[in-house]
């Protein structure tokens, strides 16, 4: 196991490494339909999110706890500025919108990480313990490469796991996705962490879908920190959910030692950006709303930890 595995601060991530969801959801195009004009608009909108992040840090959020997660394709200038300004930075490594994890830049993934020298390299993987074995093997082999690269080159490694329901799993809960989230997914999450650990895939931080109870978070943290991994943390991802649901996930998670923060993106920035794109609001108003939304979740987490 890697020496100094883990992360010893809270981590409040504003993720806007979305690519396919921006292309489709905000502008209604597929990747192959991108025009230079749309590319510039996406870059502009990501700059608005970044401005909201910086405003929140200047007003309220401790700089050492605030973090941005962005992609190289649309966020090159943002990454360079954020690193220059000493913000906590995370760089995404996966090709967007894929069912199976593949590196955005293939075998050159390490060169692209070194180009920016972020604090964290991040990967998103769709992984279910009951997936077909060959799919699991391929994904684990790629994640092992990234894990080893990070730990050999003094980068922190954050792994985001989405555990999407398989048909046979949905049948167990009569097709009810809310029951799947509540009754099946927490146990599957523990199993995912265990399986990947057994393959020597060692995130410093696990970015996991929100859960309903403290007990579910405790079981997840216990597995994440098993066998001497005592510094490893868990952050709660927002999954683009409604505000009330994200609040519940964060409040429940923050009650548990080892849950060190959150990664909430679309719930924070999507509506302000959509209003700006559709001409319903100004850029300054969008920045202000993003800033206040981000501050809200930071306050919520810190209050639950008894710090505010």
C-alpha positions in Angstrom: 0.0 0.0 0.0 1.1 3.5 -0.7 2.8 5.6 2.0 0.9 8.8 2.9 -2.3 7.5 1.3 -5.3 9.8 2.0 -6.1 13.4 2.4 -6.0 15.3 5.7 -8.3 18.3 5.0 -11.9 18.9 4.2 -12.6 19.0 0.4 -15.4 21.1 -1.0 -15.3 20.4 -4.7 -17.1 22.4 -7.4 -17.0 20.0 -10.3 -17.5 21.3 -13.8 -15.6 18.8 -15.8 -18.8 18.0 -17.6 -18.4 17.8 -21.4 -21.1 15.6 -23.1 -23.8 17.0 -20.7 -22.8 20.5 -21.5 -22.8 19.8 -25.2 -26.2 18.0 -25.2 -27.9 19.6 -22.2 -27.0 23.3 -22.7 -26.5 23.5 -26.5 -28.3 20.4 -27.9 -25.3 19.0 -29.9 -23.3 15.8 -29.9 -19.5 15.9 -29.7 -19.2 15.6 -33.5 -21.6 18.6 -33.9 -19.4 21.0 -31.9 -18.6 24.2 -33.8 -15.9 26.7 -32.9 -18.6 29.0 -31.7 -20.2 26.4 -29.3 -16.7 25.5 -28.0 -16.1 29.1 -27.1 -19.5 29.4 -25.5 -18.8 26.4 -23.3 -15.5 27.8 -22.3 -17.2 31.1 -21.5 -19.8 29.3 -19.3 -17.1 27.4 -17.5 -15.3 30.8 -16.8 -18.6 31.9 -15.2 -18.6 28.9 -12.9 -15.0 29.6 -12.0 -15.8 33.2 -11.3 -18.6 32.1 -8.9 -16.1 29.8 -7.2 -13.5 32.5 -6.8 -16.2 34.9 -5.5 -17.2 32.4 -2.8 -13.6 31.9 -1.7 -13.0 35.6 -1.6 -16.1 36.1 0.5 -16.4 33.1 2.8 -14.9 29.7 2.0 -11.4 28.9 3.3 -9.1 28.7 0.3 -7.5 25.5 1.4 -10.8 23.7 1.5 -12.3 24.9 -1.8 -11.5 22.9 -4.9 -12.3 22.9 -8.6 -12.6 19.9 -10.8 -12.4 20.7 -14.5 -11.4 19.2 -17.8 -8.6 20.1 -20.2 -10.7 20.5 -23.3 -12.8 23.4 -22.1 -10.9 24.4 -19.0 -7.3 24.8 -20.0 -7.1 28.5 -19.1 -9.0 27.9 -15.9 -6.7 25.2 -14.8 -3.6 27.3 -15.5 -5.0 30.2 -13.5 -6.2 28.1 -10.6 -2.8 26.5 -10.2 -1.1 29.8 -10.4 -3.5 31.1 -7.8 -2.8 28.1 -5.6 -6.4 26.7 -5.5 -6.9 23.0 -4.9 -7.2 21.6 -8.4 -8.5 18.3 -9.7 -8.0 17.3 -13.4 -10.4 14.8 -15.0 -8.8 11.9 -17.0 -11.6 10.0 -18.5 -13.3 10.4 -21.9 -16.7 11.9 -21.2 -20.0 10.2 -21.7 -18.7 6.6 -22.0 -20.2 3.5 -20.4 -16.7 2.1 -19.9 -13.8 4.0 -18.5 -11.2 4.9 -21.1 -8.6 7.6 -20.8 -9.4 10.9 -22.7 -5.8 10.9 -24.0 -5.0 7.2 -24.1 -1.6 6.2 -23.0 -0.5 9.8 -22.9 -2.8 10.4 -19.8 0.3 10.9 -17.6 1.8 13.6 -19.8 -1.5 15.5 -19.7 -1.5 15.4 -15.8 2.1 16.6 -15.7 1.2 19.4 -18.1 -0.9 21.0 -15.3 0.4 19.4 -12.0 -3.0 19.5 -10.3 -3.3 18.4 -6.7 -5.6 15.5 -7.7 -6.1 13.4 -10.8 -9.7 12.2 -11.0 -11.4 9.3 -12.8 -15.0 8.5 -13.1 -16.0 4.9 -13.5 -19.4 3.1 -13.9 -18.8 0.0 -11.9 -21.2 -2.5 -10.4 -20.0 -5.6 -8.6 -22.4 -7.7 -10.7 -21.1 -6.4 -14.0 -19.7 -8.9 -16.5 -16.2 -10.0 -15.4 -14.4 -9.0 -18.6 -15.8 -5.5 -18.3 -14.7 -5.3 -14.7 -11.2 -6.6 -15.6 -10.7 -4.0 -18.3 -11.8 -1.1 -16.1 -9.7 -2.3 -13.2 -6.6 -2.6 -15.4 -7.0 1.0 -16.5 -7.7 2.3 -13.0 -4.7 0.5 -11.7 -2.5 2.3 -14.2 -3.8 5.7 -13.0 -3.5 4.8 -9.4 0.1 3.6 -9.8 0.9 6.7 -11.8 -0.5 9.1 -9.2 1.3 7.5 -6.3 4.6 7.3 -8.2 4.4 10.9 -9.1 3.1 12.6 -5.9 -0.4 13.3 -7.2 -3.4 12.6 -5.1 -6.0 10.2 -6.7 -9.7 10.8 -6.5 -12.0 8.0 -7.8 -15.7 8.7 -8.6 -17.8 5.6 -8.8 -21.4 5.5 -10.2 -23.1 2.2 -9.4 -25.9 2.1 -11.9 -28.6 -0.5 -11.4 -28.6 -3.6 -13.5 -31.8 -5.1 -14.7 -31.8 -8.0 -12.3 -31.1 -5.7 -9.4 -34.1 -3.5 -10.3 -36.2 -6.6 -10.4 -35.4 -7.2 -6.8 -37.0 -3.8 -5.9 -39.9 -4.0 -8.4 -38.3 -1.5 -10.7 -38.2 1.2 -8.1 -35.0 3.2 -8.4 -35.5 5.0 -5.1 -35.7 1.6 -3.4 -32.5 0.5 -5.3 -30.7 3.6 -4.0 -31.8 3.0 -0.4 -31.8 -0.8 -0.1 -29.2 -2.1 -2.5 -26.7 0.5 -3.6 -25.1 1.2 -0.1 -24.1 -2.5 0.1 -22.9 -2.5 -3.5 -20.8 0.6 -2.8 -19.0 -1.2 0.0 -18.4 -4.2 -2.3 -17.1 -1.9 -5.1 -14.5 -0.4 -2.7 -13.4 -3.8 -1.5 -13.1 -5.2 -5.0 -11.0 -2.3 -6.2 -8.8 -2.3 -3.1 -8.1 -6.0 -3.7 -6.7 -5.0 -7.1 -4.4 -2.5 -5.5 -6.4 0.5 -6.8 -5.8 3.0 -4.1 -7.7 6.3 -4.2 -6.8 8.9 -1.6 -10.4 10.0 -1.8 -13.5 8.1 -2.9 -16.2 10.3 -4.5 -19.4 8.3 -3.9 -23.2 8.7 -4.4 -25.2 10.0 -1.5 -26.8 7.7 1.0 -29.8 7.8 3.3 -28.4 6.8 6.7 -25.3 7.4 8.9 -24.9 3.6 9.1 -24.5 3.4 5.4 -21.8 6.0 5.4 -20.1 4.4 8.3 -19.9 1.0 6.5 -18.5 2.8 3.4 -15.9 4.7 5.4 -14.9 1.6 7.3 -14.2 -0.3 4.1 -12.4 2.7 2.6 -10.1 2.9 5.6 -9.6 -0.8 6.1 -6.1 -2.4 6.6 -4.2 0.8 7.5 -5.8 3.2 5.0 -6.8 5.4 7.9 -6.2 8.7 6.0 -8.5 7.9 3.1 -11.6 10.1 2.8 -15.0 10.0 1.2 -16.8 12.9 -0.5 -20.5 12.9 -1.4 -21.3 13.6 -5.0 -24.4 15.5 -6.0 -25.5 13.5 -9.0 -27.4 16.5 -10.4 -30.1 15.9 -7.9 -32.6 18.4 -6.5 -31.4 20.7 -3.6 -33.4 18.9 -0.9 -32.0 15.5 -1.8 -28.4 16.8 -1.9 -28.9 18.5 1.4 -30.0 15.2 3.0 -27.0 13.3 1.6 -24.6 15.9 2.8 -26.1 16.2 6.3 -26.1 12.4 6.8 -22.6 12.1 5.5 -21.1 15.0 7.5 -22.2 13.2 10.7 -19.6 10.5 10.0 -15.9 10.8 10.5 -14.1 10.1 7.3 -16.7 11.9 5.1 -14.5 14.9 4.4 -16.6 16.9 2.0 -18.7 16.9 -1.2 -18.6 17.3 -4.9 -21.7 19.2 -6.0 -21.8 20.6 -9.5 -25.0 20.8 -11.6 -27.1 21.4 -8.5 -25.0 24.5 -7.9 -24.4 25.9 -11.4 -26.9 24.5 -13.9 -29.9 26.8 -13.4 -27.9 30.0 -13.2 -26.0 29.1 -16.3 -29.2 28.0 -18.2 -30.8 31.3 -17.4 -27.7 33.1 -18.6 -27.6 31.1 -21.8 -31.3 31.7 -22.5 -30.9 35.5 -21.9 -33.0 35.5 -18.7 -30.2 36.8 -16.5 -26.9 38.7 -16.6 -23.4 37.2 -16.3 -22.9 39.0 -13.0 -26.2 37.6 -11.6 -25.2 34.0 -12.7 -21.8 34.4 -11.0 -23.5 35.6 -7.8 -26.0 32.8 -7.7 -23.4 30.1 -8.3 -21.2 31.7 -5.6 -24.1 31.7 -3.1 -25.2 28.1 -4.0 -21.6 26.9 -3.4 -21.3 28.8 -0.1 -24.6 27.2 1.0 -23.4 23.6 0.8 -20.1 24.5 2.4 -22.0 26.1 5.3 -24.3 23.1 5.5 -21.4 20.7 5.8 -19.4 22.7 8.3 -22.5 23.3 10.5 -23.1 19.6 10.6 -19.5 19.0 11.6 -20.0 21.6 14.5 -17.5 24.0 13.0 -19.9 26.9 12.2 
